[in-house]
Amino acid sequence: MRSVLAALGVALLATTCAAQAEQAAESMSARAILDEYVIHFWAERDTTALGRALAPDMIYHYNGKVVPGDPSSHQKYLRSFGGAFADLSASVDVFTVSGDLGAAVTTWTGTHQGEYCHAPGTGTRLTWSVNYVFRVSGGRIVELWEAWDEGGTYRLMGVDPAQCD
């Protein structure tokens, strides 16, 4: 009887360890995909990271509305917003994953040096938080929800969101 219980215990432990290992690998994969998008594309301006991070037909929910999420639109966003913040940097502060869904809280910093939305650079050093929820399939983000205090950040920059195109 003891050997049967011991065998069951070992099998249960092995199953639990395998599930934990699979969950850890899933988390690492999702984190690597998010890092491609946040760190490599946005902060390091590596436009090739988009192909590694985003599905070409990704659905992009930006502050409550669906906007184009294709690579060319993202490159346009990077030229515009990234151009205003030559020293843009980001860090992932909190990260979690469950199944095909991941979530992250990020902190961004940069000095508003260049024109953005027809407003000149102010030299103001800004810090803001961006929250992401994303769904991964086939090793890429297929749906992304992004939320941040865009209006508050724009006010600090002296930007009128109505002037953004």
MARTORVEX-479578 format. One line per field, with one value per atom (N, C-alpha, C): residue in one letter; x negated, y negated, z negated. Coordinates in pm, whole numbers. Layout:
% residues N
rest c(a; ...) .
x c(X; ...) .
y c(Y; ...) .
z c(Z; ...) .
//
This chain:
% residues 165
rest c(m; m; m; r; r; r; s; s; s; v; v; v; l; l; l; a; a; a; a; a; a; l; l; l; g; g; g; v; v; v; a; a; a; l; l; l; l; l; l; a; a; a; t; t; t; t; t; t; c; c; c; a; a; a; a; a; a; q; q; q; a; a; a; e; e; e; q; q; q; a; a; a; a; a; a; e; e; e; s; s; s; m; m; m; s; s; s; a; a; a; r; r; r; a; a; a; i; i; i; l; l; l; d; d; d; e; e; e; y; y; y; v; v; v; i; i; i; h; h; h; f; f; f; w; w; w; a; a; a; e; e; e; r; r; r; d; d; d; t; t; t; t; t; t; a; a; a; l; l; l; g; g; g; r; r; r; a; a; a; l; l; l; a; a; a; p; p; p; d; d; d; m; m; m; i; i; i; y; y; y; h; h; h; y; y; y; n; n; n; g; g; g; k; k; k; v; v; v; v; v; v; p; p; p; g; g; g; d; d; d; p; p; p; s; s; s; s; s; s; h; h; h; q; q; q; k; k; k; y; y; y; l; l; l; r; r; r; s; s; s; f; f; f; g; g; g; g; g; g; a; a; a; f; f; f; a; a; a; d; d; d; l; l; l; s; s; s; a; a; a; s; s; s; v; v; v; d; d; d; v; v; v; f; f; f; t; t; t; v; v; v; s; s; s; g; g; g; d; d; d; l; l; l; g; g; g; a; a; a; a; a; a; v; v; v; t; t; t; t; t; t; w; w; w; t; t; t; g; g; g; t; t; t; h; h; h; q; q; q; g; g; g; e; e; e; y; y; y; c; c; c; h; h; h; a; a; a; p; p; p; g; g; g; t; t; t; g; g; g; t; t; t; r; r; r; l; l; l; t; t; t; w; w; w; s; s; s; v; v; v; n; n; n; y; y; y; v; v; v; f; f; f; r; r; r; v; v; v; s; s; s; g; g; g; g; g; g; r; r; r; i; i; i; v; v; v; e; e; e; l; l; l; w; w; w; e; e; e; a; a; a; w; w; w; d; d; d; e; e; e; g; g; g; g; g; g; t; t; t; y; y; y; r; r; r; l; l; l; m; m; m; g; g; g; v; v; v; d; d; d; p; p; p; a; a; a; q; q; q; c; c; c; d; d; d) .
x c(-82; 0; -87; -196; -285; -346; -384; -446; -347; -220; -116; -97; -90; -74; -196; -314; -436; -437; -396; -392; -290; -175; -74; -127; -198; -256; -358; -443; -544; -477; -373; -301; -235; -172; -108; -211; -323; -429; -484; -504; -555; -456; -326; -223; -220; -227; -226; -349; -465; -588; -583; -530; -519; -426; -313; -218; -281; -357; -423; -530; -603; -705; -642; -529; -458; -408; -353; -304; -419; -535; -651; -699; -701; -743; -647; -516; -413; -431; -459; -479; -603; -712; -835; -813; -741; -714; -631; -525; -440; -519; -604; -685; -782; -844; -937; -864; -741; -662; -630; -589; -560; -686; -800; -925; -961; -933; -957; -881; -756; -671; -710; -714; -735; -881; -972; -1113; -1182; -1177; -1254; -1194; -1062; -1002; -997; -925; -902; -1028; -1089; -1200; -1329; -1356; -1480; -1461; -1336; -1301; -1344; -1337; -1369; -1241; -1225; -1099; -1082; -1191; -1177; -1111; -1110; -1048; -897; -837; -692; -656; -735; -708; -721; -804; -820; -712; -654; -560; -414; -381; -241; -200; -81; -22; 14; -1; 27; 169; 263; 403; 447; 352; 382; 497; 582; 689; 634; 636; 572; 677; 699; 792; 709; 720; 638; 726; 710; 788; 937; 990; 1134; 1186; 1097; 1144; 1053; 1107; 1028; 963; 831; 754; 669; 614; 529; 409; 386; 276; 172; 181; 87; -52; -156; -292; -313; -256; -279; -216; -100; -40; -125; -177; -264; -392; -447; -567; -536; -417; -374; -364; -304; -293; -432; -524; -660; -729; -716; -777; -722; -591; -527; -557; -516; -534; -679; -742; -883; -971; -931; -1006; -1001; -895; -882; -964; -997; -1071; -1193; -1301; -1422; -1479; -1455; -1510; -1404; -1300; -1191; -1245; -1200; -1237; -1115; -1120; -1007; -1058; -982; -1011; -879; -889; -773; -778; -680; -681; -609; -498; -418; -380; -391; -356; -291; -185; -122; -64; -46; 11; 100; 206; 295; 349; 309; 351; 296; 383; 337; 345; 380; 390; 275; 221; 118; 159; 99; 125; -4; -22; -143; -111; -181; -182; -323; -331; -461; -477; -601; -632; -718; -681; -749; -805; -921; -980; -1039; -1043; -1105; -1095; -1178; -1178; -1111; -1008; -934; -1021; -1096; -1193; -1147; -1066; -1027; -880; -842; -703; -613; -497; -397; -259; -180; -44; -46; -141; -154; -192; -240; -288; -440; -514; -660; -703; -825; -881; -891; -871; -872; -995; -1069; -1181; -1137; -1007; -954; -985; -1040; -1066; -937; -887; -759; -777; -690; -678; -531; -494; -354; -346; -230; -206; -116; -146; -62; -31; 97; 141; 178; 136; 163; 230; 326; 379; 368; 322; 303; 331; 367; 394; 292; 233; 129; 181; 147; 175; 64; 14; -91; -218; -246; -369; -368; -250; -241; -115; -116; 1; 105; 225; 332; 439; 439; 532; 464; 469; 400; 492; 502; 575; 470; 468; 373; 450; 415; 483; 380; 390; 306; 372; 325; 381; 325; 372; 324; 352; 473; 509; 422; 398; 315; 171; 119; -17; -23; 78; 81; 88; 166; 174; 37; -41; -175; -267; -237; -315; -263; -147; -87; -24; 16; 72; 223; 285; 430; 461; 522; 549; 630; 710; 789; 697; 575; 481; 402; 419; 346; 417; 338; 397; 339) .
y c(119; 0; -127; -122; -239; -268; -164; -185; -242; -202; -259; -406; -441; -582; -663; -606; -675; -699; -598; -613; -720; -721; -825; -963; -971; -1099; -1149; -1058; -1096; -1139; -1065; -1100; -1236; -1263; -1393; -1504; -1481; -1581; -1607; -1501; -1517; -1594; -1564; -1635; -1782; -1810; -1948; -2023; -1960; -2023; -2050; -1954; -1972; -2087; -2097; -2206; -2340; -2343; -2467; -2506; -2408; -2435; -2488; -2427; -2473; -2616; -2644; -2779; -2879; -2841; -2930; -2957; -2854; -2872; -2962; -2943; -3027; -3172; -3194; -3328; -3392; -3315; -3366; -3403; -3319; -3346; -3474; -3486; -3605; -3729; -3718; -3831; -3872; -3774; -3805; -3878; -3837; -3901; -4045; -4065; -4201; -4287; -4231; -4307; -4347; -4262; -4299; -4426; -4433; -4548; -4671; -4659; -4775; -4822; -4731; -4770; -4784; -4679; -4682; -4777; -4772; -4861; -5004; -5027; -5165; -5231; -5171; -5238; -5235; -5120; -5109; -5141; -5160; -5198; -5095; -4968; -4859; -4822; -4874; -4850; -4704; -4627; -4485; -4408; -4465; -4398; -4382; -4469; -4458; -4324; -4278; -4150; -4033; -4050; -3945; -3952; -4069; -4088; -4085; -4146; -4167; -4085; -4027; -3964; -4075; -4053; -4159; -4213; -4130; -4172; -4193; -4232; -4252; -4352; -4324; -4417; -4501; -4632; -4725; -4814; -4792; -4873; -4978; -5101; -5209; -5305; -5309; -5398; -5395; -5275; -5258; -5260; -5276; -5273; -5180; -5123; -5037; -5126; -5115; -5194; -5097; -5143; -5054; -5005; -4875; -4815; -4751; -4774; -4713; -4776; -4709; -4761; -4902; -4935; -5069; -5177; -5149; -5246; -5263; -5152; -5162; -5240; -5222; -5297; -5446; -5479; -5619; -5675; -5597; -5640; -5661; -5569; -5581; -5707; -5734; -5856; -5980; -5982; -6099; -6113; -6015; -6024; -6004; -5904; -5881; -5998; -6067; -6184; -6298; -6305; -6409; -6375; -6246; -6199; -6120; -6189; -6122; -6028; -6056; -5975; -5884; -5850; -5766; -5634; -5599; -5469; -5411; -5279; -5210; -5096; -5065; -4947; -4875; -4743; -4662; -4640; -4696; -4692; -4570; -4532; -4418; -4340; -4208; -4125; -3997; -3955; -3828; -3768; -3637; -3568; -3455; -3430; -3318; -3268; -3149; -3096; -3183; -3227; -3309; -3460; -3496; -3638; -3681; -3800; -3858; -3998; -4049; -4186; -4244; -4374; -4440; -4584; -4630; -4771; -4820; -4926; -4978; -5124; -5165; -5305; -5358; -5473; -5538; -5671; -5707; -5837; -5895; -6025; -6092; -6243; -6310; -6457; -6503; -6585; -6635; -6737; -6689; -6773; -6814; -6731; -6760; -6793; -6839; -6875; -6752; -6770; -6663; -6726; -6679; -6732; -6883; -6929; -7071; -7159; -7097; -7174; -7153; -7261; -7248; -7177; -7122; -7060; -7160; -7113; -7202; -7181; -7071; -7040; -6976; -6950; -6892; -6743; -6700; -6557; -6498; -6393; -6333; -6188; -6141; -6000; -5967; -5855; -5814; -5662; -5612; -5469; -5426; -5312; -5254; -5110; -5075; -4940; -4865; -4740; -4655; -4526; -4482; -4346; -4297; -4175; -4128; -3979; -3939; -3799; -3753; -3637; -3582; -3458; -3445; -3325; -3311; -3192; -3170; -3247; -3275; -3344; -3494; -3553; -3698; -3753; -3881; -3947; -3962; -3907; -3915; -4017; -4052; -4154; -4224; -4357; -4438; -4547; -4558; -4666; -4752; -4881; -4974; -5088; -5122; -5233; -5315; -5445; -5536; -5673; -5758; -5892; -5983; -5959; -6034; -6184; -6217; -6358; -6430; -6364; -6424; -6445; -6347; -6357; -6467; -6473; -6578; -6717; -6733; -6863; -6907; -6813; -6846; -6887; -6839; -6873; -7000; -7050; -7165; -7127; -7000; -6948; -6945; -6990; -6980; -6854; -6750; -6625; -6644; -6749; -6776; -6811; -6853; -6889; -6769; -6652; -6533; -6471; -6425; -6358; -6222) .
z c(0; 0; 0; -81; -86; 51; 122; 252; 353; 342; 429; 398; 269; 229; 270; 253; 292; 443; 520; 665; 706; 639; 667; 633; 521; 480; 579; 627; 726; 856; 897; 1021; 1007; 892; 868; 870; 803; 800; 940; 1018; 1154; 1241; 1226; 1303; 1264; 1134; 1086; 1137; 1128; 1175; 1325; 1402; 1547; 1579; 1507; 1530; 1495; 1385; 1346; 1448; 1499; 1600; 1728; 1767; 1887; 1868; 1749; 1719; 1720; 1665; 1664; 1807; 1891; 2030; 2104; 2079; 2141; 2099; 1971; 1920; 1982; 1991; 2050; 2196; 2269; 2410; 2425; 2348; 2355; 2314; 2214; 2170; 2280; 2348; 2456; 2570; 2598; 2703; 2663; 2537; 2490; 2495; 2454; 2458; 2601; 2698; 2838; 2871; 2826; 2857; 2775; 2645; 2557; 2561; 2533; 2519; 2655; 2736; 2860; 2965; 2984; 3085; 3034; 2924; 2879; 2823; 2721; 2654; 2737; 2801; 2879; 3027; 3069; 3206; 3311; 3273; 3364; 3438; 3560; 3633; 3674; 3679; 3711; 3597; 3477; 3362; 3382; 3462; 3485; 3546; 3642; 3706; 3610; 3509; 3408; 3302; 3281; 3172; 3213; 3326; 3362; 3484; 3475; 3594; 3692; 3821; 3920; 3913; 3867; 3858; 3713; 3628; 3487; 3468; 3372; 3333; 3219; 3236; 3142; 3077; 2948; 2868; 2795; 2838; 2782; 2706; 2575; 2489; 2523; 2539; 2556; 2698; 2796; 2934; 3016; 3120; 3208; 3313; 3324; 3420; 3503; 3615; 3694; 3613; 3617; 3541; 3630; 3760; 3854; 3838; 3884; 3868; 3924; 4040; 4096; 4008; 3949; 3857; 3732; 3680; 3563; 3594; 3712; 3749; 3759; 3806; 3811; 3669; 3577; 3437; 3377; 3409; 3355; 3408; 3537; 3593; 3525; 3503; 3446; 3296; 3217; 3072; 3034; 3093; 3064; 3106; 3211; 3255; 3154; 3078; 2976; 2851; 2836; 2718; 2763; 2796; 2844; 2738; 2612; 2503; 2439; 2514; 2464; 2409; 2288; 2231; 2161; 2144; 2081; 1995; 1891; 1809; 1782; 1772; 1739; 1588; 1516; 1371; 1316; 1378; 1335; 1460; 1452; 1566; 1516; 1585; 1553; 1680; 1679; 1794; 1744; 1817; 1789; 1923; 1960; 2089; 2201; 2290; 2403; 2374; 2250; 2213; 2123; 2149; 2066; 2027; 1921; 1877; 1821; 1841; 1792; 1754; 1652; 1613; 1646; 1722; 1765; 1723; 1707; 1679; 1793; 1843; 1954; 1906; 1957; 1928; 2057; 2061; 2175; 2159; 2233; 2235; 2363; 2348; 2464; 2537; 2637; 2707; 2846; 2908; 3046; 3058; 3176; 3203; 3196; 3138; 3134; 3145; 3236; 3258; 3276; 3355; 3390; 3270; 3162; 3046; 3036; 3016; 3008; 2880; 2882; 2763; 2650; 2528; 2411; 2324; 2346; 2258; 2127; 2114; 1991; 1984; 1872; 1847; 1790; 1856; 1816; 1778; 1688; 1653; 1653; 1717; 1721; 1722; 1691; 1685; 1800; 1860; 1965; 1924; 1933; 1899; 2026; 2032; 2148; 2105; 2183; 2178; 2321; 2340; 2476; 2486; 2607; 2638; 2740; 2713; 2799; 2870; 2996; 3074; 3179; 3195; 3294; 3266; 3139; 3101; 3123; 3148; 3168; 3099; 3074; 3018; 3128; 3104; 3203; 3161; 3033; 2984; 2868; 2870; 2770; 2720; 2587; 2523; 2453; 2485; 2426; 2363; 2239; 2170; 2092; 2107; 2030; 2025; 1937; 1921; 2030; 2150; 2266; 2248; 2205; 2188; 2086; 1972; 1868; 1916; 1987; 2041; 2146; 2231; 2334; 2271; 2165; 2098; 2049; 1992; 1945; 2059; 2180; 2299; 2367; 2324; 2390; 2524; 2537; 2662; 2654; 2761; 2776; 2855; 2790; 2862; 2990; 2997; 3117; 3236; 3208; 3314; 3367; 3301; 3345; 3465; 3561; 3677; 3696) .
//
